[in-house]
Amino acid sequence: MTQPRVLLVEDDPLVRRFVQMALDPLGVSLVQCATLAEAKQALTTEVAPLVLTDLTLPDGSGLDLLAWMQACLSPPGVACRTVVFSGAIDPATQRRLESLNVWRVLHKPASVGALMACVSETLASPSGEEPAALAVAPLVSADPVAEFFGGNRALYEAYRQACLARFPQDVIEGDLAVAAQDAQALRRVAHNLKSVLTMLGEAQAAQCARSNEEWAAAGDLEPMQLGWQQLRQHVLLLVSIQGKN
């Protein structure tokens, strides 16, 4: 039996790893893309029944991908369904997603169960069914193992180890963005860290990342730079604590 093809468009390698672990029991063929260009190339080669995309990408917005799919893929809304995987949906973006016939919105950070249920339902639902209403999910959980990993401590620990290995690179990328006063680059770093830290149960660090993302999005350089210093301290502290264990 052919495995259903699912295209994941997400620039954060830690989120891609989490999605891969979460969907492994479903037996889908997960194609991973880190940029808009990679996603367009993959869809040009072979249309996937389901595209799961973030909205914040290095070479544009996931909205650009959705508009391109609606204009260029045929037949629209039948051969390929879309699920937006994002941490923040404002009313204007929600209206745009509805106009682009997005099938579901899965809010970051999503649990293993929510991700599996969303993908299973999307692949199984009849193609003529209307998209569901968009809903907002809370940012932080008191028990990340129960909330995001279905109570699977081993899965949580495996993901945590992958995150800790990646964090030094995130700090380097954030430092480079601050040095260059590149607000958009720092926004992407903070955006990705916000979701990852929330899934790890690091509420204070996640809130710091959210504030940093907002300052960077507004182009407020001074609070952005000061906020990054606080966020990098949170991240490096997690790495140093792990190193002592």
N, C-alpha and C positions, 0 to 999 in steps of 0.2 A: 504493500500500500504506500502511495506517495505521501511524503510528509508535507503538511501545509507550509507554505513559504510565508514567513513573517519578516518584514523589513523594519529594522530598528534604526532610527536616525537620531543620534545622541552623541554629543562631542565629549562627554565625560566618561572616561574608561571605567570608572568605578560604577557608575549607573549602568553602563552596558554589561558589566560583569554581574551585577545584581539581577538584571533582567534575564540574562542567560541562565543563571542558577534557578531563578523562579520558574522559567518556562521549560526547563529541561524535562520535567515529568510529563509534559503535554506531548512530547514527541514532535515538536514543530522544527522546521528548518529555519533557524534564525540567521538572517543576513544583516550584518552590522555595518552601519555607515556613520562616519564622524562629521560629515559636511553635506551641504546641499548638493554640491557637485557630485559627490559619491552616490548620493541617493538618486539623483536624476539618471546617472549612468546605469545604476543597478535596475531602475525601473524601465529604462529604455531597452535593456538587455532582456528582462523578463518581468512582467507585471506580477506583483505579489497580491494575494487575496486580502492581505492586511498590512497597512503601514502604520507603525507606531512612531510618532515623531515629537521631539521637543520643539519648543518655539524659539529658544535662544541658541543660535548656532554661530560658528566662527565666520562663515561667509554669507550670512544673511539671516532671515527669519524663517521659521517653519511655516509661517503664513505664505511666504513666497513659494515654498514647495507645494503647499496645498492648492494655491492658485494655478501653478504650473500643471499639476496633476489634473485639475478640473478642466483646464484648457486643452491639454495635449494627450491625455490618456483616453482611450475609447474602448467600450462605451463608458461614459462618466457615471460614477455612482454604482456601477454593477460589477465591473471586473476587479475593482480595488476599493476596500473600505479604509477609512482613516480614523485613528485614535490619537488624540493629542495628549502627550505626557509632559506636563508642565507644572511648575510650582506656583504660578500666579496668573490668574485670568481676570482682567478687569472687565467692566460692562461693555466697553467698546470692542475689546477683543472677543468677548463672548458672542456679540452680534456678528462679527466678521466670521467666526467659526461656524455659526449657524448658516450664514450665507454660502459658505463653502461646503456645506453638507457633511460636516464632521460627524462621525458616527457616535463617538464617545469622547469624554474628557476624563483622563485619569490623573488625579492631582498628586504631584510629588510632595512628600515622599509617600509612595504607595506600598501597601503590604504585599507579601507574597500571595496571599489569598485573593486580594483585590485584583492584582495583576493577572493571575491565572484565570479568575472568574471572568474578567473583562475580555481577555483574549479568547477564551473558550466560547463565550456567548457571542462575540463578534463573528467568529468563524462559523458558528452553528446557525446563526439567525438567518432567516430568509432575506434575500437581497432587496425585496420591496418594502421591508419594514422601516418605519420612520426612525430617525435618530432620537436618542433619549435626551431629556433635559440635562443641562449642565449643572453640576453641584460643586460646592466648595468644601474642601476637606481641611481639618485642623493641621497646624504646623507641627506640634510637638506631642509625643506620647509619653506617658509616665513609664510604660514598660515596653521598650522597643522590641524585645524578643517576642512578646506576645502580639504586639500590634503589627509589626512589619514582617516578622519571620514565622508566623503561625505557631509560636512556642518552640520552634526548633533552635535550640541553643547552639548546636554544632554548625548550623547554617549561618547563624549570626556571627559566631566566632570566626568562621572562614571569611565572611565578608569583612569583618573588622580587620583581620590581618591584611587583606588586600588593600583596605583603605589606608592603614598605617604605612604600608610600603609605598603608597602613592603620595602621601601628604608632603614629603620633602620636595617633590617636583611641583606640587601646587604652590608651595611657598616660594619657590624660585620664580614661577610664572607670575605670581602676585607682586613680588619684588620688582621684577622687570617692568610690569605694567605701571607701578607707582613711580619708578625712576623715569619712565618715559611720559608720565602724566597721561597715560592711555586709559581713559575712564571706561571705555567699552571693553577693553581686555580685562580690566580688573572686575568689571561687572560680571563677566562670564566666569571668572575664577570664584567670586563670592557666591554667585548663583549656584554653581555646582557644589561648593562646600556646604551651602545651606541645606540642601537635600541630604547629602551624605551624613553630615553631623546630626541632623534630625533622626535619621534612621539608626544611628549609633546610640541615640539617647542622650546626646550632649546638648541639652537645651540651651544653656547659656551661650555656648559657642555658636549654635545654630542661629540664635537671635542676633548675635554680633555679625554673622555673615549676612543675615537679612538686611540689617541696617546698612552695612557696607555696600550691598547691592543697590539699595535705594539711593545712597549718596552718589555712587558711581553713575547710576542711570540719570540722575539730575545734573551731573557734571560738577558737583560741589567738591572741588579738589582738596580743600583743607580738611574737612571732616572725613572725606574718603581716605586720605593719606593717614590720618590719625586712627581711623577705624581699622585700616589694614594692619597697623602695628599691633592693635589689640587682637585682631583675628589671628594673625600669624603666631602670636604668643600662645593662644589657645591651642592651635594646631600642633605647634612644636612641643607643647607640654604633653599632649597625648602621646606623641612619638617617644618622648624621653621617658615617660612613665612606663610605656611598653618595653623600652629597652632595659629597664631596671628589673623587670619581672623575669 
